[in-house]
Amino acid sequence: MTKREIKAAAKARKAASARMRGADRKAHFAAGGDLASWRGRHTVFQDRKREASRRRCRGSFKGEV
Protein backbone atom coordinates (compact mmCIF):
# COMPACT_ATOMS: atom_id res chain seq x y z
CA MET A 1 0.00 0.00 0.00
CA THR A 2 1.14 3.47 -0.76
CA LYS A 3 1.12 6.22 1.81
CA ARG A 4 -1.87 7.81 0.09
CA GLU A 5 -3.83 4.55 0.24
CA ILE A 6 -3.01 4.10 3.92
CA LYS A 7 -4.24 7.62 4.69
CA ALA A 8 -7.43 7.04 2.70
CA ALA A 9 -8.12 3.79 4.56
CA ALA A 10 -7.54 5.44 7.93
CA LYS A 11 -9.85 8.30 6.96
CA ALA A 12 -12.54 5.82 5.93
CA ARG A 13 -12.23 3.94 9.25
CA LYS A 14 -12.48 7.21 11.16
CA ALA A 15 -15.57 8.26 9.22
CA ALA A 16 -17.24 4.89 9.84
CA SER A 17 -16.46 5.15 13.54
CA ALA A 18 -17.93 8.66 13.65
CA ARG A 19 -21.13 7.42 11.99
CA MET A 20 -21.44 4.64 14.57
CA ARG A 21 -20.86 7.08 17.45
CA GLY A 22 -23.53 9.36 15.97
CA ALA A 23 -26.03 6.51 15.81
CA ASP A 24 -25.20 5.52 19.40
CA ARG A 25 -25.63 9.12 20.54
CA LYS A 26 -28.96 9.44 18.77
CA ALA A 27 -30.21 6.20 20.37
CA HIS A 28 -28.99 7.35 23.80
CA PHE A 29 -30.97 10.60 23.65
CA ALA A 30 -34.01 8.88 22.11
CA ALA A 31 -34.06 6.56 25.12
CA GLY A 32 -34.27 9.59 27.42
CA GLY A 33 -30.58 9.85 28.30
CA ASP A 34 -29.13 13.21 29.27
CA LEU A 35 -25.93 14.91 28.17
CA ALA A 36 -24.10 14.29 31.45
CA SER A 37 -24.57 10.54 31.23
CA TRP A 38 -23.52 10.57 27.56
CA ARG A 39 -20.24 12.35 28.32
CA GLY A 40 -19.38 10.20 31.34
CA ARG A 41 -17.05 11.12 34.18
CA HIS A 42 -13.95 13.22 33.78
CA THR A 43 -11.19 10.89 34.96
CA VAL A 44 -8.00 12.65 33.93
CA PHE A 45 -5.63 13.12 36.85
CA GLN A 46 -2.59 15.37 36.88
CA ASP A 47 0.87 14.00 37.50
CA ARG A 48 1.50 15.54 40.93
CA LYS A 49 5.29 15.48 40.68
CA ARG A 50 5.31 17.15 37.27
CA GLU A 51 2.73 19.74 38.30
CA ALA A 52 4.64 20.62 41.49
CA SER A 53 7.85 21.04 39.49
CA ARG A 54 6.07 23.24 36.96
CA ARG A 55 4.60 25.41 39.72
CA ARG A 56 8.02 25.87 41.34
CA CYS A 57 9.57 26.76 38.00
CA ARG A 58 6.89 29.34 37.22
CA GLY A 59 6.82 30.93 40.65
CA SER A 60 7.21 34.65 41.24
CA PHE A 61 10.29 36.21 39.67
CA LYS A 62 12.26 38.58 41.89
CA GLY A 63 15.12 39.61 39.63
CA GLU A 64 15.94 41.81 36.68
CA VAL A 65 15.39 40.73 33.15
Backbone bond lengths (Angstrom), bond angles and torsions (degrees), N, CA, C in turn:
res aa  C-N    CA-C-N  psi(-1)  N-CA   C-N-CA  omega(-1)  CA-C   N-CA-C  phi
1 M - - - 1.455 - - 1.515 109.49 -
2 T 1.303 114.05 140.79 1.453 118.64 176.17 1.524 109.21 -83.03
3 K 1.307 115.02 166.97 1.461 120.19 -179.98 1.530 110.61 -60.86
4 R 1.303 116.45 -38.29 1.468 121.47 179.99 1.533 111.04 -64.81
5 E 1.333 116.06 -40.04 1.466 120.37 178.58 1.530 111.33 -67.90
6 I 1.321 116.29 -38.30 1.460 120.12 178.49 1.525 110.35 -63.78
7 K 1.335 116.59 -44.00 1.463 120.71 178.78 1.524 111.28 -63.25
8 A 1.338 116.86 -40.30 1.464 120.84 179.60 1.523 110.93 -65.06
9 A 1.329 116.87 -39.73 1.461 120.95 179.48 1.528 110.54 -67.00
10 A 1.315 116.33 -41.30 1.469 120.24 178.80 1.525 110.36 -64.71
11 K 1.321 116.26 -40.31 1.467 120.83 178.97 1.527 110.49 -64.20
12 A 1.324 116.91 -39.31 1.462 121.24 178.83 1.527 110.86 -66.09
13 R 1.350 116.93 -41.60 1.474 120.42 177.63 1.524 110.56 -63.00
14 K 1.316 116.26 -41.53 1.467 120.66 -179.69 1.526 110.74 -64.78
15 A 1.310 117.28 -41.37 1.459 121.56 179.01 1.526 110.92 -65.01
16 A 1.326 116.93 -41.42 1.465 120.68 178.61 1.524 110.32 -64.19
17 S 1.316 116.76 -41.24 1.459 121.35 178.61 1.529 110.38 -63.62
18 A 1.320 117.07 -40.20 1.462 121.13 179.21 1.530 110.63 -65.02
19 R 1.334 117.03 -38.60 1.466 119.80 177.68 1.530 110.74 -64.51
20 M 1.330 116.79 -40.89 1.467 120.36 178.61 1.526 110.91 -65.28
21 R 1.334 117.38 -42.45 1.465 120.46 177.95 1.520 110.75 -62.65
22 G 1.334 116.82 -38.13 1.462 120.97 178.26 1.513 111.48 -63.66
23 A 1.337 116.32 -41.89 1.465 120.24 178.73 1.528 110.56 -66.18
24 D 1.338 116.57 -40.63 1.467 120.26 177.48 1.522 111.11 -62.77
25 R 1.328 115.77 -41.84 1.467 120.77 179.80 1.527 110.63 -63.60
26 K 1.314 115.58 -44.18 1.464 120.04 -179.91 1.531 110.36 -61.82
27 A 1.325 117.17 -43.09 1.467 121.46 178.90 1.525 110.91 -65.21
28 H 1.332 117.12 -38.51 1.462 121.66 179.59 1.530 110.59 -60.54
29 F 1.327 116.90 -47.97 1.464 120.40 -178.62 1.525 111.84 -72.96
30 A 1.330 117.83 -30.62 1.464 121.00 177.05 1.525 110.57 -67.17
31 A 1.327 116.35 -29.58 1.464 121.22 179.34 1.529 111.82 -83.83
32 G 1.322 116.73 6.23 1.469 120.49 177.21 1.515 114.20 91.15
33 G 1.316 118.29 12.03 1.463 121.16 178.45 1.524 111.18 -71.68
34 D 1.319 116.20 154.24 1.466 119.65 178.68 1.532 109.57 -106.93
35 L 1.316 114.77 171.17 1.458 120.79 -174.99 1.530 111.65 -64.76
36 A 1.322 117.21 -38.76 1.465 120.19 -178.70 1.523 111.32 -61.99
37 S 1.310 117.44 -41.45 1.464 119.14 179.78 1.527 111.16 -72.91
38 W 1.326 118.05 -27.06 1.466 120.43 177.23 1.524 110.32 -69.52
39 R 1.324 117.24 -42.10 1.461 121.15 -177.43 1.518 112.02 -72.15
40 G 1.321 117.48 -34.43 1.462 120.35 -178.09 1.516 111.04 83.30
41 R 1.330 115.83 -173.53 1.460 121.32 -178.02 1.516 110.64 -86.09
42 H 1.299 114.91 148.84 1.457 122.01 175.39 1.522 106.81 -85.63
43 T 1.322 117.80 111.21 1.458 120.58 -173.55 1.520 112.26 -121.40
44 V 1.309 117.82 34.70 1.452 120.73 178.24 1.527 107.59 -95.91
45 F 1.313 116.19 123.36 1.456 120.71 -179.28 1.516 109.37 -111.57
46 Q 1.330 116.38 143.00 1.455 120.18 179.09 1.525 110.21 -78.48
47 D 1.309 114.99 149.68 1.451 121.49 172.71 1.526 106.14 -76.33
48 R 1.315 117.35 110.04 1.465 121.55 -172.66 1.523 112.28 -61.79
49 K 1.322 117.04 -41.20 1.464 120.43 -178.62 1.530 110.43 -64.60
50 R 1.312 116.85 -45.20 1.461 121.04 -179.99 1.521 110.92 -64.91
51 E 1.322 116.91 -42.99 1.461 121.12 -178.87 1.526 110.87 -65.72
52 A 1.326 118.17 -40.42 1.464 121.27 178.36 1.525 110.39 -63.73
53 S 1.325 116.75 -41.85 1.460 120.99 178.40 1.530 110.41 -63.63
54 R 1.315 116.51 -42.03 1.467 120.57 179.70 1.523 110.72 -64.30
55 R 1.320 117.11 -40.78 1.464 120.95 179.31 1.525 110.92 -64.47
56 R 1.341 116.96 -41.64 1.469 120.01 178.43 1.522 110.36 -64.06
57 C 1.302 116.70 -41.54 1.458 121.76 -178.14 1.525 111.23 -64.82
58 R 1.321 116.09 -35.72 1.472 119.97 -175.01 1.521 111.73 -101.80
59 G 1.306 116.67 25.29 1.460 120.84 178.88 1.518 110.75 -68.19
60 S 1.327 115.95 -174.09 1.463 119.65 -177.98 1.528 110.14 -67.34
61 F 1.302 117.11 141.89 1.448 124.41 -178.62 1.505 109.07 -101.40
62 K 1.351 117.54 125.00 1.455 120.58 -175.17 1.539 111.01 -119.51
63 G 1.283 117.59 37.18 1.459 120.40 -178.33 1.521 110.95 -135.95
64 E 1.316 114.95 -179.47 1.464 119.47 178.02 1.511 109.85 -88.76
65 V 1.294 114.03 155.34 1.457 119.73 -179.59 1.496 110.27 -86.92
